[in-house]
Amino acid sequence: MTGHLPRRGRSDALDNRARLLEAAGAVFGERGLDAPVRDVARHAALSPATLYRHFPTKQTLIAEAFAERRRACQGAVRDALGDADPWRGFRVLIERLCELHAHSRGFADAFMTANPEVMDFAADRERTLRAVTELARRAQAAGRLRPGFVVDDLVLMLTAHQGLLHAPRSARLAASRRFAAYVIAAFSAVPDTRVPLPEGAPSRP
């Protein structure tokens, strides 16, 4: 009988860890990184002590909770740089960044902030900005991106985009898509007004 206990213990520990990561994604995703870790434990129906056994610091919890989103962001950068059409790569990267941020306030906070708790995201941010710089150079050479664009414009755009993330999830996803479409049109050297904008969130009563 005792031979089965270690395996059961490991299984329980893995289950608790998965529950904590799912809870962290939900809590930080909806409330941002200011949400306390005790709320993550409560959401997972586990004790704070259990949380700290698995994740000794908030930094490790954040890094692992958003590992999949970080990989998605890195994949978006690779895809954009590999696109034979630099303007299309540029556009799609902006759309995917906005989508990733709209799905999770916590990921957007981590990507945009210089807080020491999320220093693991600094490399992702720098990699993305380098990719945008290169894509912008190519798209401007092709005459598709307006000549005045600089990479700080992307930072400005994502900062403004964070203002949408306080809305309810269903509304902010629609608003994010429309926001991205407007930004892309503003960055275009020759905006095509014939392309319909995505539908926005329902108007407030």
C-alpha positions in Angstrom: 0.0 0.0 0.0 2.8 2.4 0.9 4.2 1.9 -2.6 1.2 3.7 -4.1 1.4 6.8 -1.9 4.3 8.6 -3.6 2.6 8.2 -7.0 -0.7 9.5 -5.5 1.2 12.4 -3.9 2.9 13.3 -7.2 -0.4 13.1 -9.0 -2.1 15.4 -6.4 0.8 17.8 -6.6 0.6 18.0 -10.4 -3.1 18.5 -10.3 -2.7 21.3 -7.7 -0.1 22.9 -9.8 -2.3 22.8 -12.9 -5.2 24.3 -11.0 -3.0 27.1 -9.7 -1.8 28.0 -13.2 -5.3 27.9 -14.6 -6.5 30.1 -11.7 -3.5 32.5 -12.2 -4.4 32.9 -15.9 -8.0 33.7 -15.0 -7.4 36.0 -12.1 -4.4 37.9 -13.6 -6.1 37.8 -17.0 -9.2 39.6 -15.8 -7.8 41.8 -13.0 -4.2 42.5 -14.1 -1.0 41.8 -12.2 -2.1 43.9 -9.2 -4.3 41.0 -8.1 -2.9 39.4 -5.0 -1.6 35.8 -5.2 -4.0 34.9 -2.3 -6.9 35.5 -4.7 -5.3 33.0 -7.1 -5.2 30.4 -4.3 -8.8 31.2 -3.4 -9.8 30.8 -7.1 -8.1 27.5 -7.3 -9.8 26.4 -4.0 -6.3 25.8 -2.4 -4.5 27.3 0.5 -1.8 30.0 0.1 0.7 27.6 1.6 0.0 25.2 -1.3 0.5 28.0 -3.8 3.8 29.0 -2.3 5.1 25.4 -2.3 4.7 25.3 -6.0 5.5 29.0 -6.8 7.7 30.6 -4.1 7.4 34.0 -5.7 4.7 35.9 -7.6 7.3 36.3 -10.4 7.6 32.6 -11.0 3.8 32.2 -10.9 3.3 35.0 -13.5 6.1 33.6 -15.8 4.6 30.1 -15.8 1.0 31.3 -16.0 1.7 33.2 -19.2 4.3 30.8 -20.7 1.9 29.8 -23.5 1.0 33.4 -24.4 4.7 34.3 -24.5 5.3 31.4 -27.0 2.3 32.7 -29.0 3.8 36.2 -29.1 7.2 34.8 -30.1 5.5 32.8 -32.8 3.7 35.9 -34.1 7.0 37.7 -34.4 8.6 34.8 -36.3 5.7 34.5 -38.7 5.7 38.3 -39.4 9.4 38.3 -40.1 9.1 35.3 -42.4 6.2 36.7 -44.4 7.3 37.5 -48.0 5.0 40.6 -47.9 6.4 42.9 -45.2 3.3 45.0 -45.0 1.1 42.0 -44.5 3.5 40.7 -41.9 3.4 44.1 -40.2 -0.4 44.2 -40.2 -0.9 40.7 -38.9 1.7 41.2 -36.1 -0.2 44.3 -34.9 -3.5 42.3 -35.0 -2.0 39.4 -33.1 -0.4 41.6 -30.5 -3.7 43.4 -29.9 -5.6 40.0 -29.7 -3.1 38.6 -27.2 -3.3 41.7 -25.0 -7.1 41.8 -25.2 -7.5 38.2 -24.1 -5.5 38.9 -20.9 -5.0 42.1 -18.9 -2.2 40.4 -17.0 -0.3 39.5 -20.1 -0.6 43.0 -21.4 0.6 44.4 -18.1 3.6 42.0 -18.1 4.5 42.8 -21.7 4.3 46.6 -21.2 5.7 47.1 -17.8 9.2 47.4 -16.4 8.2 45.9 -13.0 10.9 43.6 -11.6 8.2 40.9 -11.1 7.9 40.5 -14.8 11.5 41.0 -16.0 11.2 37.7 -17.9 9.0 39.5 -20.4 11.5 42.2 -21.2 13.3 40.0 -23.8 9.9 39.3 -25.5 9.2 43.0 -25.6 12.6 43.9 -27.0 12.4 41.1 -29.6 9.0 42.3 -30.7 10.2 45.9 -31.0 13.2 44.8 -33.1 10.9 42.8 -35.4 8.7 45.8 -35.9 11.7 48.0 -36.6 12.8 45.5 -39.3 9.3 45.0 -40.7 8.8 48.8 -40.8 12.1 49.2 -42.8 10.9 46.7 -45.3 7.4 48.0 -45.6 8.5 51.5 -46.0 10.9 50.4 -48.8 8.0 48.8 -50.5 6.0 52.0 -50.2 3.3 50.5 -48.0 4.1 52.0 -44.6 4.0 55.7 -44.1 7.5 57.2 -44.0 7.1 58.9 -40.6 6.5 55.7 -38.7 8.9 54.9 -35.8 8.9 52.0 -33.4 7.8 54.2 -30.5 4.5 54.6 -32.4 3.9 50.9 -31.7 4.6 51.4 -28.0 2.2 54.4 -28.0 -0.4 52.3 -29.7 -0.2 49.4 -27.3 -0.3 51.8 -24.3 -3.5 53.3 -25.7 -4.8 49.8 -26.3 -4.5 49.0 -22.6 -7.3 51.5 -22.0 -9.7 49.0 -23.6 -8.8 46.2 -21.3 -10.9 47.4 -18.3 -14.1 46.7 -20.3 -15.9 43.3 -20.0 -14.2 40.6 -22.0 -16.8 40.3 -24.7 -16.7 44.1 -25.3 -13.0 44.5 -25.2 -12.3 41.8 -27.8 -14.5 43.5 -30.3 -13.2 46.9 -29.4 -9.6 45.6 -29.8 -10.2 44.3 -33.3 -11.7 47.7 -34.4 -8.8 49.6 -32.6 -6.2 47.5 -34.5 -8.0 48.2 -37.8 -7.9 51.9 -37.2 -4.3 51.8 -36.2 -3.3 49.9 -39.3 -5.1 52.3 -41.5 -3.3 55.2 -39.8 0.1 53.5 -40.4 -0.6 52.8 -44.0 1.0 55.0 -46.7 -2.2 54.6 -48.8 -5.2 53.8 -46.5 -7.8 51.7 -48.3 -11.2 53.0 -47.1 -13.0 50.4 -49.0 -11.9 47.7 -46.5 -14.7 47.4 -43.9 -13.8 47.9 -40.3 -14.6 45.0 -37.8 -17.8 45.5 -35.9 -17.3 47.3 -32.6 -18.6 46.5 -29.1 -22.3 47.3 -28.6 -22.9 51.0 -27.7 -23.6 51.9 -24.2 -27.3 52.7 -23.5 
